[in-house]
Amino acid sequence: MKSTNELMNLIKKAQREEFVDSIREESMDVSELMKDILAEKKVEIKRAIDMLILEPSYGYQIFNGRRKPTRIILLRFAIIFGLTIEETQQLLKMGQKQELYPKIRFDAAIIYGIEHHYSVEEVEDLLAEVGEKSLF
């Protein structure tokens, strides 16, 4: 993946066709990243959809790249599959969602849960305790 400076230089100097080709090469769909993580964790898509508590057809559309996951679904995924903060931020970035920001109470609770290796149930309890909305 190109650095921010490399991308900025490309945007400024490239011809349109070169720019489009480069951007297409660089972008990995978030569904591909999610499938890679599942493969690494040896979890089948069907099982992941159940674990994420998604309606099956919607879940398959997400994993096939036909639908974009919401930020909440990406956060559920990160917690359920034990991603680090850095991996979670990358997942959110690739899903074109706002990264976790510690000054937002909901995000701070998610960060705390991830950093302390909380289960999704423990994160849910923490969110309720601080008066924030559920992940489900």
DSSP file (Angstrom, degrees, kcal/mol; ACC not computed):
  #  RESIDUE AA STRUCTURE BP1 BP2  ACC     N-H-->O    O-->H-N    N-H-->O    O-->H-N    TCO  KAPPA ALPHA  PHI   PSI    X-CA   Y-CA   Z-CA
    1    1 A M              0   0    0      0, 0.0     2,-0.1     0, 0.0    26,-0.0   0.000 360.0 360.0 360.0 136.7    0.0    0.0    0.0
    2    2 A K        -     0   0    0      1,-0.1     2,-0.0     2,-0.1     0, 0.0  -0.370 360.0-111.4 -73.2 151.0    1.3    3.4   -0.9
    3    3 A S     >  -     0   0    0      1,-0.1     4,-2.4    -2,-0.1     5,-0.2  -0.284  30.9-104.9 -73.3 167.0    2.1    6.0    1.8
    4    4 A T  H  > S+     0   0    0      1,-0.2     4,-2.5     2,-0.2     5,-0.2   0.905 122.5  50.6 -59.5 -43.0    0.0    9.1    2.1
    5    5 A N  H  > S+     0   0    0      2,-0.2     4,-2.5     1,-0.2    -1,-0.2   0.906 109.3  50.6 -63.9 -41.7    2.7   11.2    0.5
    6    6 A E  H  > S+     0   0    0      1,-0.2     4,-2.3     2,-0.2    -1,-0.2   0.916 112.0  47.7 -62.2 -42.5    3.0    8.9   -2.4
    7    7 A L  H  X S+     0   0    0     -4,-2.4     4,-2.7     2,-0.2    -2,-0.2   0.905 110.6  51.5 -65.1 -40.4   -0.7    9.0   -3.0
    8    8 A M  H  X S+     0   0    0     -4,-2.5     4,-2.1     1,-0.2    -2,-0.2   0.921 110.9  47.8 -62.7 -43.4   -0.7   12.8   -2.7
    9    9 A N  H  X S+     0   0    0     -4,-2.5     4,-2.4     2,-0.2     5,-0.3   0.903 111.6  50.9 -63.6 -40.7    2.0   13.0   -5.3
   10   10 A L  H  X S+     0   0    0     -4,-2.3     4,-2.6     1,-0.2    -2,-0.2   0.930 110.0  49.3 -61.5 -45.7    0.2   10.6   -7.6
   11   11 A I  H  < S+     0   0    0     -4,-2.7    -1,-0.2     1,-0.2    -2,-0.2   0.900 115.1  44.7 -60.7 -41.3   -3.0   12.6   -7.3
   12   12 A K  H  < S+     0   0    0     -4,-2.1    -1,-0.2    -5,-0.2    -2,-0.2   0.868 127.0  24.5 -70.7 -37.6   -1.2   15.9   -8.1
   13   13 A K  H  < S+     0   0    0     -4,-2.4    -2,-0.2    -5,-0.2    -3,-0.2   0.674  93.9  99.9-109.0 -20.0    1.0   14.6  -11.1
   14   14 A A  S  < S-     0   0    0     -4,-2.6     2,-0.1    -5,-0.3    -4,-0.0  -0.306  70.2-116.0 -76.2 151.7   -0.6   11.6  -12.7
   15   15 A Q     >  -     0   0    0      1,-0.1     4,-2.7    -2,-0.0     5,-0.2  -0.471  39.6-103.2 -72.6 157.6   -2.7   11.6  -15.9
   16   16 A R  H  > S+     0   0    0      1,-0.2     4,-2.7     2,-0.2     5,-0.2   0.900 120.2  47.4 -53.9 -49.0   -6.3   10.6  -15.3
   17   17 A E  H  > S+     0   0    0      1,-0.2     4,-2.4     2,-0.2    -1,-0.2   0.906 113.2  48.4 -62.7 -43.0   -5.9    7.0  -16.7
   18   18 A E  H  > S+     0   0    0      2,-0.2     4,-2.2     1,-0.2    -1,-0.2   0.904 112.2  50.3 -62.8 -41.9   -2.7    6.4  -14.7
   19   19 A F  H  X S+     0   0    0     -4,-2.7     4,-2.5     2,-0.2    -2,-0.2   0.944 111.4  46.9 -61.0 -50.6   -4.4    7.7  -11.5
   20   20 A V  H  X S+     0   0    0     -4,-2.7     4,-2.3     1,-0.2    -2,-0.2   0.918 113.0  49.0 -60.4 -46.3   -7.5    5.5  -12.0
   21   21 A D  H  X S+     0   0    0     -4,-2.4     4,-1.9    -5,-0.2    -1,-0.2   0.907 112.6  48.2 -60.7 -42.5   -5.4    2.4  -12.6
   22   22 A S  H  X S+     0   0    0     -4,-2.2     4,-2.1     2,-0.2    -2,-0.2   0.910 111.1  49.3 -66.2 -43.7   -3.2    3.0   -9.6
   23   23 A I  H  X S+     0   0    0     -4,-2.5     4,-1.7     1,-0.2    -1,-0.2   0.909 110.2  51.2 -64.2 -41.8   -6.2    3.6   -7.3
   24   24 A R  H  < S+     0   0    0     -4,-2.3    -1,-0.2    -5,-0.2    -2,-0.2   0.902 110.5  49.3 -61.6 -41.1   -7.9    0.4   -8.4
   25   25 A E  H  < S+     0   0    0     -4,-1.9    -1,-0.2     1,-0.2    -2,-0.2   0.883 112.2  48.7 -64.3 -39.1   -4.7   -1.6   -7.8
   26   26 A E  H  < S+     0   0    0     -4,-2.1     2,-0.6    -5,-0.1    -1,-0.2   0.794  92.7  87.6 -73.7 -29.7   -4.3   -0.1   -4.3
   27   27 A S     <  -     0   0    0     -4,-1.7     2,-0.5    -5,-0.2    -1,-0.0  -0.612  53.0-171.8 -87.1 120.6   -7.8   -0.7   -3.1
   28   28 A M        -     0   0    0     -2,-0.6     2,-0.1     2,-0.0    -3,-0.0  -0.910  32.6-115.3-100.4 131.4   -8.6   -4.0   -1.5
   29   29 A D    >>  -     0   0    0     -2,-0.5     4,-1.7     1,-0.1     3,-0.8  -0.391  17.5-124.7 -66.2 143.4  -12.3   -4.3   -0.8
   30   30 A V  H 3> S+     0   0    0     64,-0.5     4,-2.6     1,-0.3     5,-0.2   0.837 111.7  60.2 -59.5 -32.4  -13.2   -4.6    2.9
   31   31 A S  H 3> S+     0   0    0      1,-0.2     4,-2.3     2,-0.2    -1,-0.3   0.870 102.9  51.8 -64.3 -34.6  -15.0   -7.9    2.2
   32   32 A E  H <> S+     0   0    0     -3,-0.8     4,-2.4     2,-0.2    -1,-0.2   0.916 109.9  48.6 -65.2 -42.9  -11.7   -9.3    0.9
   33   33 A L  H  X S+     0   0    0     -4,-1.7     4,-2.3     2,-0.2    -2,-0.2   0.925 111.3  49.9 -62.2 -44.5  -10.0   -8.2    4.1
   34   34 A M  H  X S+     0   0    0     -4,-2.6     4,-2.3     1,-0.2    -2,-0.2   0.907 111.3  48.5 -61.5 -42.3  -12.7   -9.7    6.2
   35   35 A K  H  X S+     0   0    0     -4,-2.3     4,-2.4     2,-0.2    -1,-0.2   0.879 109.5  53.2 -66.2 -37.2  -12.5  -13.0    4.3
   36   36 A D  H  X S+     0   0    0     -4,-2.4     4,-2.3     2,-0.2    -2,-0.2   0.908 109.4  48.6 -62.2 -41.6   -8.7  -13.0    4.8
   37   37 A I  H  X S+     0   0    0     -4,-2.3     4,-2.2     2,-0.2    -2,-0.2   0.917 111.1  50.1 -64.7 -43.1   -9.1  -12.6    8.5
   38   38 A L  H  X>S+     0   0    0     -4,-2.3     5,-2.7     1,-0.2     4,-0.6   0.908 110.2  50.1 -61.7 -41.4  -11.7  -15.4    8.6
   39   39 A A  H ><5S+     0   0    0     -4,-2.4     3,-0.8     1,-0.2    -1,-0.2   0.915 110.5  49.9 -62.8 -42.4   -9.3  -17.7    6.7
   40   40 A E  H 3<5S+     0   0    0     -4,-2.3    -1,-0.2     1,-0.2    -2,-0.2   0.871 115.0  43.3 -62.3 -37.9   -6.5  -16.8    9.1
   41   41 A K  H 3<5S-     0   0    0     -4,-2.2    -1,-0.2    -5,-0.1    -2,-0.2   0.463 112.0-123.1 -87.5  -2.0   -8.8  -17.6   12.1
   42   42 A K  T <<5 +     0   0    0     -3,-0.8     2,-0.4    -4,-0.6    -3,-0.2   0.918  62.1 143.6  58.9  47.6  -10.1  -20.8   10.3
   43   43 A V      < -     0   0    0     -5,-2.7    -1,-0.2    -6,-0.1    -2,-0.1  -0.971  46.9-130.7-119.1 130.1  -13.7  -19.6   10.5
   44   44 A E     >  -     0   0    0     -2,-0.4     4,-2.4     1,-0.1     5,-0.2  -0.442  22.2-117.5 -75.7 152.7  -16.2  -20.3    7.7
   45   45 A I  H  > S+     0   0    0      1,-0.2     4,-2.7     2,-0.2     5,-0.2   0.900 114.7  55.6 -57.3 -43.6  -18.3  -17.4    6.3
   46   46 A K  H  > S+     0   0    0      1,-0.2     4,-1.8     2,-0.2    -1,-0.2   0.913 109.8  46.1 -56.9 -43.9  -21.5  -19.2    7.4
   47   47 A R  H  > S+     0   0    0      2,-0.2     4,-2.7     1,-0.2    -1,-0.2   0.895 111.1  52.4 -66.3 -40.3  -20.2  -19.4   11.0
   48   48 A A  H  X S+     0   0    0     -4,-2.4     4,-2.5     2,-0.2    -2,-0.2   0.909 107.0  52.5 -62.3 -41.8  -19.0  -15.8   10.9
   49   49 A I  H  <>S+     0   0    0     -4,-2.7     5,-2.2     1,-0.2     4,-0.4   0.908 111.5  46.9 -61.3 -41.8  -22.5  -14.6    9.8
   50   50 A D  H ><5S+     0   0    0     -4,-1.8     3,-1.1    -5,-0.2    -2,-0.2   0.927 112.3  49.5 -63.7 -45.1  -24.0  -16.5   12.8
   51   51 A M  H 3<5S+     0   0    0     -4,-2.7    -2,-0.2     1,-0.3    -1,-0.2   0.852 111.5  48.7 -63.9 -34.7  -21.5  -15.1   15.2
   52   52 A L  T 3<5S-     0   0    0     -4,-2.5    -1,-0.3    -5,-0.2    -2,-0.2   0.522 109.3-127.2 -81.1  -5.9  -22.1  -11.5   13.9
   53   53 A I  T < 5 +     0   0    0     -3,-1.1     2,-0.3    -4,-0.4    -3,-0.2   0.953  54.5 154.9  54.3  55.6  -25.9  -12.1   14.3
   54   54 A L      < -     0   0    0     -5,-2.2    -1,-0.2    -6,-0.1    -2,-0.1  -0.820  55.2-102.7-108.6 149.9  -26.6  -11.1   10.7
   55   55 A E     >  -     0   0    0     -2,-0.3     4,-2.7     1,-0.1     3,-0.4  -0.580  41.9-121.7 -65.4 131.0  -29.5  -12.1    8.5
   56   56 A P  H  > S+     0   0    0      0, 0.0     4,-2.7     0, 0.0     5,-0.2   0.849 107.0  47.2 -52.0 -46.7  -27.9  -14.8    6.2
   57   57 A S  H  > S+     0   0    0      1,-0.2     4,-1.8     2,-0.2     5,-0.1   0.909 115.1  47.2 -65.5 -38.1  -28.6  -13.2    2.8
   58   58 A Y  H  > S+     0   0    0     -3,-0.4     4,-2.0     2,-0.2    -1,-0.2   0.919 111.9  51.4 -64.8 -44.0  -27.4   -9.8    4.1
   59   59 A G  H  X S+     0   0    0     -4,-2.7     4,-2.4     1,-0.2    -2,-0.2   0.916 109.8  48.1 -59.8 -45.5  -24.3  -11.4    5.6
   60   60 A Y  H  X S+     0   0    0     -4,-2.7     4,-1.8     1,-0.2     6,-0.2   0.868 108.5  55.1 -65.2 -35.1  -23.4  -13.2    2.3
   61   61 A Q  H  <>S+     0   0    0     -4,-1.8     5,-1.9    -5,-0.2     6,-1.6   0.890 109.0  48.5 -63.8 -38.0  -23.9  -10.0    0.4
   62   62 A I  H ><5S+     0   0    0     -4,-2.0     3,-1.3     4,-0.2    -2,-0.2   0.955 113.8  44.8 -64.8 -50.0  -21.3   -8.3    2.7
   63   63 A F  H 3<5S+     0   0    0     -4,-2.4    -1,-0.2     1,-0.3    -2,-0.2   0.730 112.7  52.0 -71.0 -20.5  -18.8  -11.1    2.3
   64   64 A N  T 3<5S-     0   0    0     -4,-1.8    -1,-0.3    -5,-0.2    -2,-0.2   0.464 114.8-116.6 -90.5  -2.6  -19.3  -11.2   -1.4
   65   65 A G  T < 5S+     0   0    0     -3,-1.3    -3,-0.2    -4,-0.4    -2,-0.1   0.561  85.6 114.3  82.4   8.4  -18.7   -7.5   -1.7
   66   66 A R  S   <S+     0   0    0     -5,-1.9     2,-0.4    -6,-0.2    -4,-0.2   0.757  79.5  34.7 -82.7 -24.4  -22.2   -6.6   -3.0
   67   67 A R  S    S-     0   0    0     -6,-1.6    -2,-0.3    -9,-0.1    -1,-0.1  -0.965  82.0-125.9-127.8 147.2  -23.1   -4.7    0.2
   68   68 A K        -     0   0    0     -2,-0.4     2,-0.1    -3,-0.1    -6,-0.1  -0.766  28.8-121.3 -90.4 132.8  -20.9   -2.5    2.4
   69   69 A P        -     0   0    0      0, 0.0     2,-0.0     0, 0.0   -39,-0.0  -0.424  26.9-116.7 -70.5 148.6  -20.9   -3.4    6.1
   70   70 A T     >  -     0   0    0      1,-0.1     4,-2.1    -2,-0.1     5,-0.2  -0.286  28.0-105.6 -74.0 168.4  -21.9   -0.7    8.5
   71   71 A R  H  > S+     0   0    0      1,-0.2     4,-2.4     2,-0.2     5,-0.2   0.896 122.3  54.5 -61.8 -40.1  -19.5    0.7   11.0
   72   72 A I  H  > S+     0   0    0      1,-0.2     4,-2.7     2,-0.2    -1,-0.2   0.911 107.4  49.4 -61.8 -43.0  -21.3   -1.2   13.8
   73   73 A I  H  > S+     0   0    0      1,-0.2     4,-2.6     2,-0.2    -1,-0.2   0.907 110.7  50.4 -63.9 -41.1  -20.9   -4.5   11.8
   74   74 A L  H  X S+     0   0    0     -4,-2.1     4,-2.4     2,-0.2    -1,-0.2   0.892 111.3  48.6 -63.4 -39.2  -17.2   -3.8   11.3
   75   75 A L  H  X S+     0   0    0     -4,-2.4     4,-2.3     2,-0.2     5,-0.2   0.913 110.8  50.0 -67.7 -42.1  -16.8   -3.1   15.1
   76   76 A R  H  X S+     0   0    0     -4,-2.7     4,-3.1     1,-0.2     5,-0.3   0.941 111.2  50.4 -56.5 -47.4  -18.7   -6.3   15.9
   77   77 A F  H  X S+     0   0    0     -4,-2.6     4,-2.4     1,-0.2    -2,-0.2   0.922 109.8  50.1 -57.1 -47.5  -16.4   -8.2   13.6
   78   78 A A  H  <>S+     0   0    0     -4,-2.4     5,-2.8     1,-0.2    -1,-0.2   0.902 115.6  41.7 -60.8 -43.2  -13.3   -6.7   15.1
   79   79 A I  H ><5S+     0   0    0     -4,-2.3     3,-1.3     3,-0.2    -2,-0.2   0.944 115.0  48.8 -71.6 -48.1  -14.3   -7.6   18.7
   80   80 A I  H 3<5S+     0   0    0     -4,-3.1    -2,-0.2     1,-0.3    -1,-0.2   0.876 116.9  42.3 -60.6 -38.8  -15.6  -11.1   17.9
   81   81 A F  T 3<5S-     0   0    0     -4,-2.4    -1,-0.3    -5,-0.3    -2,-0.2   0.246 112.8-116.0 -99.1  14.3  -12.5  -12.0   15.9
   82   82 A G  T < 5 +     0   0    0     -3,-1.3    -3,-0.2     1,-0.2    -4,-0.1   0.834  47.6 174.7  65.4  38.4  -10.0  -10.4   18.4
   83   83 A L      < -     0   0    0     -5,-2.8    -1,-0.2    -6,-0.2    34,-0.1  -0.422  28.8-119.4 -74.9 153.8   -8.5   -7.7   16.2
   84   84 A T     >  -     0   0    0     -2,-0.1     4,-2.5     1,-0.1     5,-0.2  -0.300  31.7-100.6 -78.7 172.4   -6.1   -5.2   17.7
   85   85 A I  H  > S+     0   0    0      2,-0.2     4,-2.8     1,-0.2     5,-0.2   0.929 125.4  50.4 -59.8 -44.9   -6.8   -1.5   17.7
   86   86 A E  H  > S+     0   0    0      1,-0.2     4,-2.1     2,-0.2    -1,-0.2   0.919 112.1  46.2 -61.9 -44.0   -4.5   -1.1   14.7
   87   87 A E  H  > S+     0   0    0      2,-0.2     4,-2.4     1,-0.2    -1,-0.2   0.881 112.6  51.4 -65.6 -37.5   -6.2   -3.9   12.8
   88   88 A T  H  X S+     0   0    0     -4,-2.5     4,-2.6     2,-0.2    -2,-0.2   0.922 109.2  49.4 -64.8 -44.7   -9.6   -2.4   13.7
   89   89 A Q  H  X S+     0   0    0     -4,-2.8     4,-2.7     1,-0.2    -2,-0.2   0.905 111.7  49.4 -61.2 -41.2   -8.7    1.0   12.5
   90   90 A Q  H  X S+     0   0    0     -4,-2.1     4,-2.8     2,-0.2     5,-0.2   0.910 110.2  50.8 -63.9 -42.6   -7.4   -0.5    9.2
   91   91 A L  H  X S+     0   0    0     -4,-2.4     4,-1.8     2,-0.2    -2,-0.2   0.924 112.8  45.8 -60.3 -45.7  -10.7   -2.4    8.9
   92   92 A L  H  <>S+     0   0    0     -4,-2.6     5,-3.0     2,-0.2    -2,-0.2   0.915 112.6  50.7 -63.6 -43.3  -12.7    0.7    9.4
   93   93 A K  H ><5S+     0   0    0     -4,-2.7     3,-1.5     1,-0.2    -2,-0.2   0.931 111.5  46.8 -60.3 -46.9  -10.5    2.7    7.0
   94   94 A M  H 3<5S+     0   0    0     -4,-2.8   -64,-0.5     1,-0.3    -1,-0.2   0.806 110.5  53.3 -67.9 -28.2  -10.9    0.1    4.3
   95   95 A G  T 3<5S-     0   0    0     -4,-1.8    -1,-0.3    -5,-0.2    -2,-0.2   0.401 115.4-119.9 -83.5   3.5  -14.7    0.0    4.9
   96   96 A Q  T < 5 +     0   0    0     -3,-1.5     2,-0.3     1,-0.2    -3,-0.2   0.879  69.7 133.0  58.0  42.5  -14.7    3.8    4.4
   97   97 A K      < -     0   0    0     -5,-3.0    -1,-0.2    -6,-0.1     2,-0.1  -0.824  67.0 -83.3-118.1 159.1  -16.0    4.3    8.0
   98   98 A Q        -     0   0    0     -2,-0.3     3,-0.1    -3,-0.1    -5,-0.0  -0.390  47.6-123.1 -62.9 131.6  -14.9    6.7   10.7
   99   99 A E        -     0   0    0      1,-0.1     2,-0.1    -2,-0.1    -1,-0.1  -0.279  41.1 -79.5 -68.8 161.8  -11.9    5.3   12.7
  100  100 A L        -     0   0    0    -15,-0.2    -1,-0.1     7,-0.1   -11,-0.0  -0.429  46.6-164.2 -65.1 135.3  -12.3    5.0   16.4
  101  101 A Y    >   -     0   0    0     -2,-0.1     3,-2.2     3,-0.1     7,-0.3  -0.974  14.8-147.6-128.0 115.2  -11.8    8.3   18.2
  102  102 A P  T 3  S+     0   0    0      0, 0.0     6,-0.1     0, 0.0    -1,-0.1   0.634  93.3  65.8 -63.6 -15.1  -11.1    8.2   21.9
  103  103 A K  T 3  S+     0   0    0      4,-0.1     2,-0.6     5,-0.0     3,-0.1   0.591  86.0  82.6 -81.8  -8.6  -12.9   11.5   22.7
  104  104 A I  S <> S-     0   0    0     -3,-2.2     4,-3.0     1,-0.1     5,-0.2  -0.863  79.9-141.3 -95.8 123.8  -16.2   10.0   21.6
  105  105 A R  H  > S+     0   0    0     -2,-0.6     4,-2.1     1,-0.2     5,-0.2   0.874  99.9  49.2 -55.3 -45.4  -17.6    8.0   24.6
  106  106 A F  H  > S+     0   0    0      1,-0.2     4,-1.9     2,-0.2    -1,-0.2   0.945 114.8  45.4 -58.1 -49.3  -18.9    5.1   22.4
  107  107 A D  H  > S+     0   0    0     -6,-0.2     4,-2.9     1,-0.2    -2,-0.2   0.886 109.5  55.3 -63.0 -39.8  -15.6    4.8   20.7
  108  108 A A  H  X S+     0   0    0     -4,-3.0     4,-2.6    -7,-0.3    -1,-0.2   0.898 107.5  49.5 -61.5 -40.3  -13.7    5.0   23.9
  109  109 A A  H  X S+     0   0    0     -4,-2.1     4,-2.4    -5,-0.2    -1,-0.2   0.899 111.6  48.8 -65.3 -39.9  -15.6    2.1   25.3
  110  110 A I  H  X S+     0   0    0     -4,-1.9     4,-2.7     2,-0.2     5,-0.2   0.930 111.7  49.1 -64.1 -45.6  -14.9    0.1   22.2
  111  111 A I  H  X S+     0   0    0     -4,-2.9     4,-3.0     1,-0.2     5,-0.2   0.930 111.2  50.0 -59.2 -45.8  -11.2    0.9   22.4
  112  112 A Y  H  X S+     0   0    0     -4,-2.6     4,-1.9     1,-0.2    -1,-0.2   0.932 111.6  48.5 -59.3 -46.4  -11.2   -0.1   26.1
  113  113 A G  H  <>S+     0   0    0     -4,-2.4     5,-3.2     2,-0.2    -1,-0.2   0.902 113.7  45.8 -61.7 -42.8  -12.9   -3.4   25.3
  114  114 A I  H ><5S+     0   0    0     -4,-2.7     3,-1.6     3,-0.2    -2,-0.2   0.939 112.6  50.1 -66.1 -46.7  -10.5   -4.2   22.4
  115  115 A E  H 3<5S+     0   0    0     -4,-3.0    -1,-0.2     1,-0.3    -2,-0.2   0.820 114.5  44.8 -62.0 -31.5   -7.4   -3.2   24.4
  116  116 A H  T 3<5S-     0   0    0     -4,-1.9    -1,-0.3    -5,-0.2    -2,-0.2   0.230 112.8-118.1 -99.4  13.3   -8.5   -5.4   27.3
  117  117 A H  T < 5 +     0   0    0     -3,-1.6    -3,-0.2     1,-0.2    -2,-0.1   0.852  49.2 177.8  55.8  40.2   -9.5   -8.3   25.1
  118  118 A Y      < -     0   0    0     -5,-3.2    -1,-0.2    -6,-0.2   -36,-0.1  -0.399  28.5-119.3 -71.3 148.7  -13.1   -8.2   26.1
  119  119 A S     >  -     0   0    0      1,-0.1     4,-2.3    -2,-0.1     5,-0.2  -0.344  34.1-101.5 -74.4 168.8  -15.7  -10.5   24.6
  120  120 A V  H  > S+     0   0    0      1,-0.2     4,-2.3     2,-0.2    15,-0.1   0.862 125.3  53.7 -63.0 -34.1  -18.5   -9.0   22.7
  121  121 A E  H  > S+     0   0    0      2,-0.2     4,-2.3     1,-0.2    -1,-0.2   0.908 108.3  48.9 -66.3 -41.2  -20.8   -9.6   25.7
  122  122 A E  H  > S+     0   0    0      2,-0.2     4,-2.2     1,-0.2    -2,-0.2   0.883 111.0  49.9 -66.4 -37.7  -18.4   -7.8   28.0
  123  123 A V  H  X S+     0   0    0     -4,-2.3     4,-2.9     2,-0.2    -2,-0.2   0.905 108.9  53.0 -65.7 -40.8  -18.2   -4.9   25.5
  124  124 A E  H  X S+     0   0    0     -4,-2.3     4,-2.3     2,-0.2    -2,-0.2   0.924 109.7  48.2 -59.2 -45.1  -22.0   -4.8   25.4
  125  125 A D  H  X S+     0   0    0     -4,-2.3     4,-2.5     2,-0.2    -2,-0.2   0.912 111.8  49.8 -61.2 -43.0  -22.1   -4.6   29.3
  126  126 A L  H  X S+     0   0    0     -4,-2.2     4,-2.0     2,-0.2    -2,-0.2   0.918 109.5  50.9 -62.9 -44.4  -19.5   -1.8   29.2
  127  127 A L  H  <>S+     0   0    0     -4,-2.9     5,-3.3     1,-0.2     4,-0.3   0.916 112.2  47.0 -59.5 -43.3  -21.4    0.2   26.6
  128  128 A A  H ><5S+     0   0    0     -4,-2.3     3,-1.2     3,-0.2    -1,-0.2   0.903 109.3  55.2 -64.1 -40.7  -24.6   -0.1   28.7
  129  129 A E  H 3<5S+     0   0    0     -4,-2.5    -1,-0.2     1,-0.3    -2,-0.2   0.853 111.2  43.2 -62.7 -35.9  -22.7    0.9   31.8
  130  130 A V  T 3<5S-     0   0    0     -4,-2.0    -1,-0.3    -5,-0.1    -2,-0.2   0.378 119.9-108.5 -93.2   6.2  -21.5    4.1   30.2
  131  131 A G  T < 5S+     0   0    0     -3,-1.2     2,-0.2    -4,-0.3    -3,-0.2   0.823  71.5 137.1  77.8  32.2  -24.9    4.8   28.7
  132  132 A E      < -     0   0    0     -5,-3.3    -1,-0.2    -6,-0.2    -2,-0.1  -0.702  56.8 -89.6-110.8 164.0  -24.1    4.1   25.1
  133  133 A K        -     0   0    0     -2,-0.2    -1,-0.1     1,-0.1     2,-0.1  -0.211  46.3-101.4 -69.0 159.7  -25.9    2.3   22.3
  134  134 A S        -     0   0    0      1,-0.1    -1,-0.1    -7,-0.1   -10,-0.0  -0.302  14.2-128.0 -77.2 160.9  -25.6   -1.4   21.7
  135  135 A L              0   0    0      1,-0.2   -59,-0.1   -15,-0.1    -1,-0.1   0.493 360.0 360.0 -81.7  -5.6  -23.5   -3.1   19.0
  136  136 A F              0   0    0    -60,-0.0    -1,-0.2   -12,-0.0   -63,-0.0   0.408 360.0 360.0-120.5 360.0  -26.6   -5.1   18.0
